[in-house]
Every structure is written in structure tokens, then in C-alpha cells.
């Protein structure tokens, strides 16, 4: 990249990302699919599966650095919850926690995910603990991260 590009293009790209809410496309990101009420992005191709569940107003972009590290040795599923980060809430209402649980189970069953590690932040952590407590699918571990996750 020449000097002109660094001085002009980089700030414009930064401004565009700011206007877009800071959402950057992750390197190696595969197309997102919908499973139940979840939007799911898959990263990596081998190792223990990890499912990342963001908190309020978050999406997979909050896990960018985590995904970049984990995808080297794990298959990472980064989800977007219904009603957040551009994913529409179900039109017919219903209990969003129940729908998220059912969608997580559907994700695990459809993708034949064997004993994943669930990692959730804030609301995502609450969902991860709730799902684990129901015992619907065997899990390797559950991590609840409470606090601030800095995007990127």
C-alpha cells in the first residue's frame, strides 16, 4: 500500500466501519446460515467445537479477536440472537429464551456438534447456563463472561 493509500484509504475505511456500527468482516468468515432463530457463522475446520453467544446489542463481531485465535485449533460457531445486531425478532412473539434454547439444540443436532464448549457474555452467558442446566445436549464446558467485551 503506497503512502497515498495509507493516508486516504485507511481513514475512509475506518470512517465507513464507524458508520456501519464498527462491524468488520472477519478473515476466513464463511457465509452465515440461519438455524431456528439464530444467525450462525462457522469458522475453523478442526478441533473441539466452541459456540460463542454474545450479549445484548452484540453480534459475532464482538468476538473477532477470540474467533481469530480459536479458529486455528477449534471449529467456532458465532451466533447472533434473534432481535439483535440486525437479526429480526420473531414476529409471532413467544419466549425468546425458549426459542434461543431450541435453536441452540437445533444447531447442535443439525451440525452434529459433539460436546461443544458454550461461551456466553452477559445475556449470552445467561442463555449458555440456562441451556446447560436443561441438559438437552452433552456439553464439554460452559463459560460465562460477565462484564465488558471490547469489540475487536
C-alpha positions in Angstrom: 0.0 0.0 0.0 1.5 3.3 -1.0 1.6 6.5 1.1 -1.4 8.0 -0.6 -3.4 4.8 0.2 -2.4 4.8 3.8 -3.3 8.5 4.3 -6.5 8.5 2.3 -8.0 5.0 2.0 -7.3 3.8 5.6 -9.1 6.7 7.2 -12.0 6.3 4.8 -12.3 2.6 5.6 -12.2 3.5 9.3 -15.0 6.0 8.8 -17.0 3.5 6.8 -16.7 0.9 9.6 -17.7 3.5 12.1 -20.8 4.4 10.1 -21.6 0.7 9.8 -21.5 0.3 13.5 -18.0 -1.0 13.6 -18.9 -4.3 12.0 -15.9 -5.7 10.2 -15.9 -8.9 8.2 -13.7 -11.5 9.8 -10.9 -13.0 7.7 -11.9 -16.5 6.7 -15.6 -15.9 7.6 -17.9 -18.3 5.9 -21.4 -17.4 4.9 -23.9 -17.1 7.7 -26.7 -19.5 7.9 -29.9 -19.4 9.9 -30.7 -22.1 12.4 -34.1 -21.6 14.2 -33.9 -18.0 15.5 -30.1 -17.8 15.3 -27.8 -16.5 12.6 -24.7 -18.7 12.7 -21.2 -18.1 11.3 -18.8 -21.0 11.3 -15.0 -20.6 11.4 -12.2 -23.1 11.5 -12.3 -26.7 10.3 -11.0 -28.9 13.1 -10.8 -29.4 16.9 -13.2 -29.1 19.8 -16.3 -27.1 18.8 -16.9 -23.8 20.5 -20.2 -21.9 20.4 -19.9 -18.1 21.1 -23.1 -16.3 22.3 -22.9 -12.5 22.5 -24.6 -10.2 25.0 -27.1 -7.5 24.4 -26.7 -5.5 21.2 -23.8 -7.7 20.2 -23.1 -10.0 17.3 -20.2 -12.1 16.2 -18.1 -9.0 15.6 -17.6 -8.6 19.4 -15.7 -11.9 19.3 -13.4 -11.0 16.4 -10.1 -11.5 18.2 -11.4 -14.5 20.0 -12.5 -16.1 16.8 -9.2 -15.3 15.1 -7.3 -17.2 17.8 -9.8 -20.1 18.4 -10.3 -21.0 14.7 -6.7 -22.1 14.5 -7.5 -25.2 16.7 -11.3 -25.3 17.0 -14.4 -25.1 15.0 -16.1 -21.9 16.1 -19.8 -21.2 15.8 -20.5 -17.5 16.4 -24.2 -16.8 16.8 -26.4 -13.7 16.6 -29.5 -13.8 18.8 -32.9 -13.0 17.3 -33.8 -9.4 17.8 -30.1 -8.2 18.0 -27.5 -7.0 15.5 -29.8 -6.8 12.6 -31.4 -10.3 13.2 -35.1 -9.7 13.3 -37.1 -10.8 16.4 -39.7 -13.5 15.7 -42.9 -11.8 14.5 -45.2 -14.1 16.4 -43.7 -13.3 19.8 -43.1 -16.2 22.2 -40.5 -16.6 24.9 -37.1 -15.6 23.4 -35.2 -17.7 25.9 -37.1 -20.8 25.0 -36.6 -20.1 21.3 -32.9 -19.5 21.8 -32.6 -22.8 23.7 -34.5 -24.7 21.0 -32.3 -23.0 18.3 -29.1 -23.9 20.1 -30.3 -27.5 20.4 -31.2 -27.5 16.7 -27.7 -26.1 15.8 -26.0 -28.9 17.8 -28.2 -31.5 16.2 -28.2 -30.3 12.6 -24.4 -29.7 12.5 -23.7 -32.9 14.6 -21.7 -30.8 17.0 -20.1 -33.2 19.6 -19.9 -31.9 23.1 -19.3 -28.2 22.4 -17.9 -25.6 24.7 -20.5 -22.9 25.2 -19.1 -19.4 25.8 -21.5 -16.6 26.6 -21.2 -12.9 27.5 -23.8 -11.2 29.7 -27.2 -12.3 28.2 -25.4 -14.9 26.1 -23.8 -16.3 29.4 -27.3 -16.5 30.9 -28.5 -18.4 27.9 -25.5 -20.7 28.0 -26.0 -21.5 31.7 -29.8 -22.0 31.2 -29.2 -24.3 28.2 -26.6 -26.3 30.2 -28.9 -26.6 33.1 -31.7 -28.1 31.0 -29.3 -31.0 30.0 -30.7 -31.2 26.4 -27.3 -31.9 24.8 -24.0 -33.1 26.2 -21.5 -30.2 26.6 -17.8 -30.2 27.3 -17.8 -26.9 29.3 -19.8 -23.7 29.8 -18.1 -20.3 30.3 -20.0 -17.2 31.5 -18.2 -14.0 30.8 -19.7 -11.1 32.6 -18.6 -7.6 32.0 -17.5 -5.5 29.1 -16.3 -7.1 25.9 -14.5 -4.6 23.7 -15.3 -5.0 20.0 -12.4 -6.5 18.1 
